[in-house]
Amino acid sequence: MGFHARLEDAWSASGSMLCVGLDPDPTRFPAALDGAPDAIERFCIAIVDATADLVCAFKPQIAHFAAHRAETELERVCAHIREHHPDVVLVLDAKRGDIGSTASQYAREAFGRYGADAVTVNPYLGTDSVVPFLEHGGVIALCRTSNPGSGELQDLDVGGEPLFVRVATMVAEQWSQYGDCGLVVGATYPAQLTQVRAVAPTLPILLPGIGAQGGDLDASVTAGATAPGRGLLVSSSREILYASAGDDFVAAARAAAQRTRDAIAAVSPSARSH
């Protein structure tokens, strides 16, 4: 089953557009995990099990594992998600982008080693750099990212339109001929999200930037959702992962995820129609 079909099933099964990002930071773990050799794995699996029924996707960020030599722990976290929560989509946040021969190896890593349904990619090298990924699974291309400096390149005028709109059009019209695609657009830029949705009306959009980054959840869901509970993977990481630094971190993470899921649902198309 392809990325789009898996995501449609996940939206239906969960009734949620929430995506929990797994960005482990051992300096913020509760004391009970301090110094444990498998602390990253235990922390992430605890979060996963506490929130799986509230989400459509999990998004492990590979750098947060690799920096601690924890790629093997990431493998086990991904395997746990696939085995115990098979209805939840797995997005590997790796932002890969390279020439075809190297892209093929990155694709083996994302889809073979980690079993991802989709991987985030950098579109700068063009269509041929993502075809190796699309031969194995889905890709979610960086389009209008949530960081403050994103406009330095992404807003540049390209033949009368911003570069990020050109990227969205390329992904929707060219890349989608090769496989299942999506786009990354930050909740910090809801006006730009409206522009992206206009040229990519059916593509799923990964929406980071709510919570700690201060993105506008209401405006972004209004601009990006395509139908009730559809169209977006609204990503939240730190607000959920570190809702508590105490022994109650699991319960606190679940409560934070539930609040976020409910806030998303409150401004979904079905809620707005009543």
Legacy VTK file of the C-alpha trace (Angstrom):
# vtk DataFile Version 3.0
C-alpha trace
ASCII
DATASET POLYDATA
POINTS 274 float
0.000 0.000 0.000
1.381 3.396 -1.009
1.958 6.467 1.134
-1.244 8.237 0.082
-3.419 5.180 0.703
-1.750 4.570 4.060
-2.358 8.188 5.037
-5.998 8.087 3.991
-6.471 4.995 6.152
-4.656 6.659 9.061
-6.819 9.774 8.850
-9.920 7.567 8.838
-8.809 5.262 11.646
-7.634 8.018 13.990
-10.002 10.840 13.102
-6.925 13.013 13.575
-4.485 15.106 11.570
-1.940 15.237 14.408
1.597 14.046 13.690
3.874 13.657 16.707
7.511 14.438 15.959
10.050 12.267 17.739
12.963 14.627 18.459
14.668 13.046 21.482
16.857 15.306 23.609
18.372 13.359 26.516
19.040 16.577 28.450
15.257 16.966 28.783
14.423 13.377 29.748
12.935 12.604 33.169
15.340 11.597 35.935
14.215 7.982 35.759
15.911 7.666 32.359
19.056 9.583 33.263
22.116 7.612 32.197
20.181 4.612 30.890
21.974 3.134 27.845
18.670 2.733 25.974
17.103 5.959 27.251
16.283 7.326 23.784
14.514 4.142 22.731
12.586 3.852 25.985
11.558 7.506 25.937
10.337 7.431 22.331
8.460 4.156 22.695
6.749 5.461 25.837
5.610 8.554 23.910
4.503 6.453 20.934
2.432 4.069 23.042
0.842 6.942 24.961
-0.264 8.874 21.872
-0.720 6.357 19.037
-4.527 6.393 19.143
-4.530 10.199 18.884
-2.366 10.620 15.766
-2.263 9.917 12.058
1.560 9.792 11.936
4.832 9.725 13.820
7.817 11.652 12.487
11.202 10.655 13.911
13.894 13.256 13.171
17.003 11.308 12.216
19.563 13.878 13.432
18.216 13.669 16.972
19.137 9.983 16.964
22.324 10.063 14.892
23.908 12.793 17.036
23.777 10.368 19.963
24.905 7.324 17.930
21.379 6.004 18.375
20.516 4.886 14.843
20.009 1.337 16.114
17.586 2.689 18.698
15.785 4.514 15.883
15.486 1.202 14.020
13.882 -0.366 17.066
11.516 2.572 17.571
10.419 2.363 13.931
9.987 -1.414 14.189
7.870 -0.914 17.310
5.616 1.543 15.504
5.148 -0.795 12.560
4.483 -3.835 14.748
2.317 -2.343 17.491
0.662 0.593 15.718
0.424 -0.520 12.084
-2.337 1.954 11.221
-0.103 4.943 11.986
1.976 6.414 9.145
5.747 6.606 9.667
7.506 9.660 8.196
11.305 9.786 8.423
12.347 13.421 8.753
15.747 13.354 7.047
15.553 16.133 4.425
17.673 14.148 1.981
18.696 15.422 -1.441
21.554 14.280 -3.692
22.392 12.910 -7.122
20.689 9.715 -8.205
23.307 7.157 -7.139
23.548 8.628 -3.639
19.793 9.165 -3.452
19.374 5.442 -4.054
21.388 4.723 -0.914
19.407 7.272 1.103
16.234 5.561 -0.158
17.527 2.183 1.021
18.176 3.720 4.425
14.744 5.349 4.763
12.557 2.586 3.382
14.711 -0.492 3.959
16.485 0.137 7.236
13.775 2.198 8.937
10.647 1.023 7.109
9.295 4.535 6.558
6.169 5.219 4.539
7.596 8.574 3.411
10.755 10.630 3.812
11.275 14.385 3.756
13.482 15.573 0.885
15.157 18.755 -0.304
13.917 19.638 -3.822
16.948 21.748 -4.793
18.504 19.072 -7.046
15.343 18.573 -9.089
13.192 15.675 -10.224
15.872 13.089 -11.008
17.198 13.341 -7.435
13.886 12.152 -5.960
12.948 9.415 -8.434
14.995 6.802 -6.478
12.942 7.604 -3.381
9.644 7.432 -5.259
10.543 3.964 -6.520
10.332 2.739 -2.916
7.890 5.009 -1.054
6.548 8.505 -0.605
8.401 11.800 -0.518
7.481 15.044 1.246
9.324 17.979 -0.303
10.441 21.077 1.559
8.391 23.930 0.127
7.843 26.883 2.507
9.548 25.913 5.711
8.730 27.214 9.191
12.102 28.757 10.122
12.521 32.561 10.103
15.161 32.597 7.366
13.228 30.437 4.938
12.187 33.366 2.760
15.769 34.224 1.803
15.527 31.661 -0.977
11.977 30.345 -0.898
10.400 33.761 -1.551
12.661 34.660 -4.494
10.807 35.716 -7.627
11.024 33.043 -10.305
9.328 34.123 -13.510
6.674 36.121 -11.717
5.967 33.752 -8.831
7.766 32.860 -5.593
10.157 29.948 -5.700
8.092 28.026 -3.128
5.061 28.173 -5.449
7.225 26.887 -8.316
8.350 24.014 -6.080
4.764 23.179 -5.130
3.731 23.161 -8.788
6.708 20.988 -9.764
5.909 18.444 -7.080
2.199 18.372 -7.896
2.592 18.155 -11.665
5.969 16.440 -12.286
7.013 14.456 -9.261
3.549 13.026 -8.732
3.877 11.223 -12.054
6.504 8.999 -10.412
4.819 8.282 -7.075
3.125 9.581 -3.950
4.236 13.069 -2.912
3.556 15.676 -0.272
4.839 19.111 0.719
6.243 20.765 3.842
4.724 24.169 4.627
5.155 25.836 8.014
2.238 26.897 10.182
4.231 30.096 10.685
3.229 31.133 7.137
-0.528 30.519 6.648
-0.813 33.040 3.790
1.834 31.162 1.840
0.069 27.901 2.684
-3.011 29.288 0.932
-0.896 29.877 -2.186
0.525 26.365 -2.035
-2.883 24.777 -1.610
-4.107 26.644 -4.699
-1.533 24.947 -6.953
-1.437 21.604 -5.103
-5.081 21.056 -4.134
-4.848 17.345 -3.336
-1.341 16.763 -1.992
-0.905 16.041 1.720
0.926 18.814 3.526
3.215 18.278 6.492
2.646 21.295 8.729
5.399 21.979 11.278
5.714 25.120 13.343
2.844 24.971 15.827
3.567 25.001 19.539
7.135 26.031 20.360
7.608 27.851 17.023
4.445 29.910 17.453
2.670 28.989 14.223
-0.972 29.916 13.666
-2.852 26.636 14.017
-6.312 27.979 13.244
-5.301 29.882 10.123
-3.140 27.035 8.845
-5.771 24.324 9.275
-8.314 26.598 7.614
-5.940 27.173 4.685
-4.635 23.627 4.311
-7.272 21.057 5.245
-8.976 19.544 2.210
-11.910 17.833 3.968
-12.879 16.880 7.518
-9.811 15.241 9.034
-7.957 15.276 5.730
-5.136 17.048 3.930
-2.650 17.806 6.716
-0.123 16.182 9.011
0.007 18.804 11.754
3.371 18.195 13.395
4.062 18.883 17.053
7.218 17.737 18.825
8.541 19.609 21.845
5.138 20.683 23.162
4.168 17.027 23.473
7.469 15.272 24.164
8.461 17.585 27.001
5.073 18.453 28.442
6.559 17.315 31.754
10.107 16.625 32.911
8.859 14.484 35.792
7.817 10.900 36.246
4.405 11.824 34.817
5.919 12.593 31.397
3.872 9.866 29.683
0.534 11.100 31.015
1.517 14.711 30.322
2.485 13.880 26.728
-0.828 12.156 26.143
-2.745 15.104 27.592
-0.810 17.550 25.399
-1.420 15.412 22.311
-5.120 15.219 23.091
-5.356 19.000 23.489
-3.581 19.521 20.172
-5.708 16.941 18.362
-8.876 18.573 19.700
-7.657 22.053 18.737
-7.058 20.839 15.182
-10.491 19.218 15.021
-12.155 22.400 16.294
-11.130 24.291 13.163
-11.484 21.443 10.652
-13.867 21.913 7.705
-16.603 19.878 9.439
-16.380 22.010 12.587
-16.484 25.238 10.572
-19.603 24.117 8.699
-21.700 23.896 11.896
LINES 1 275
274 0 1 2 3 4 5 6 7 8 9 10 11 12 13 14 15 16 17 18 19 20 21 22 23 24 25 26 27 28 29 30 31 32 33 34 35 36 37 38 39 40 41 42 43 44 45 46 47 48 49 50 51 52 53 54 55 56 57 58 59 60 61 62 63 64 65 66 67 68 69 70 71 72 73 74 75 76 77 78 79 80 81 82 83 84 85 86 87 88 89 90 91 92 93 94 95 96 97 98 99 100 101 102 103 104 105 106 107 108 109 110 111 112 113 114 115 116 117 118 119 120 121 122 123 124 125 126 127 128 129 130 131 132 133 134 135 136 137 138 139 140 141 142 143 144 145 146 147 148 149 150 151 152 153 154 155 156 157 158 159 160 161 162 163 164 165 166 167 168 169 170 171 172 173 174 175 176 177 178 179 180 181 182 183 184 185 186 187 188 189 190 191 192 193 194 195 196 197 198 199 200 201 202 203 204 205 206 207 208 209 210 211 212 213 214 215 216 217 218 219 220 221 222 223 224 225 226 227 228 229 230 231 232 233 234 235 236 237 238 239 240 241 242 243 244 245 246 247 248 249 250 251 252 253 254 255 256 257 258 259 260 261 262 263 264 265 266 267 268 269 270 271 272 273
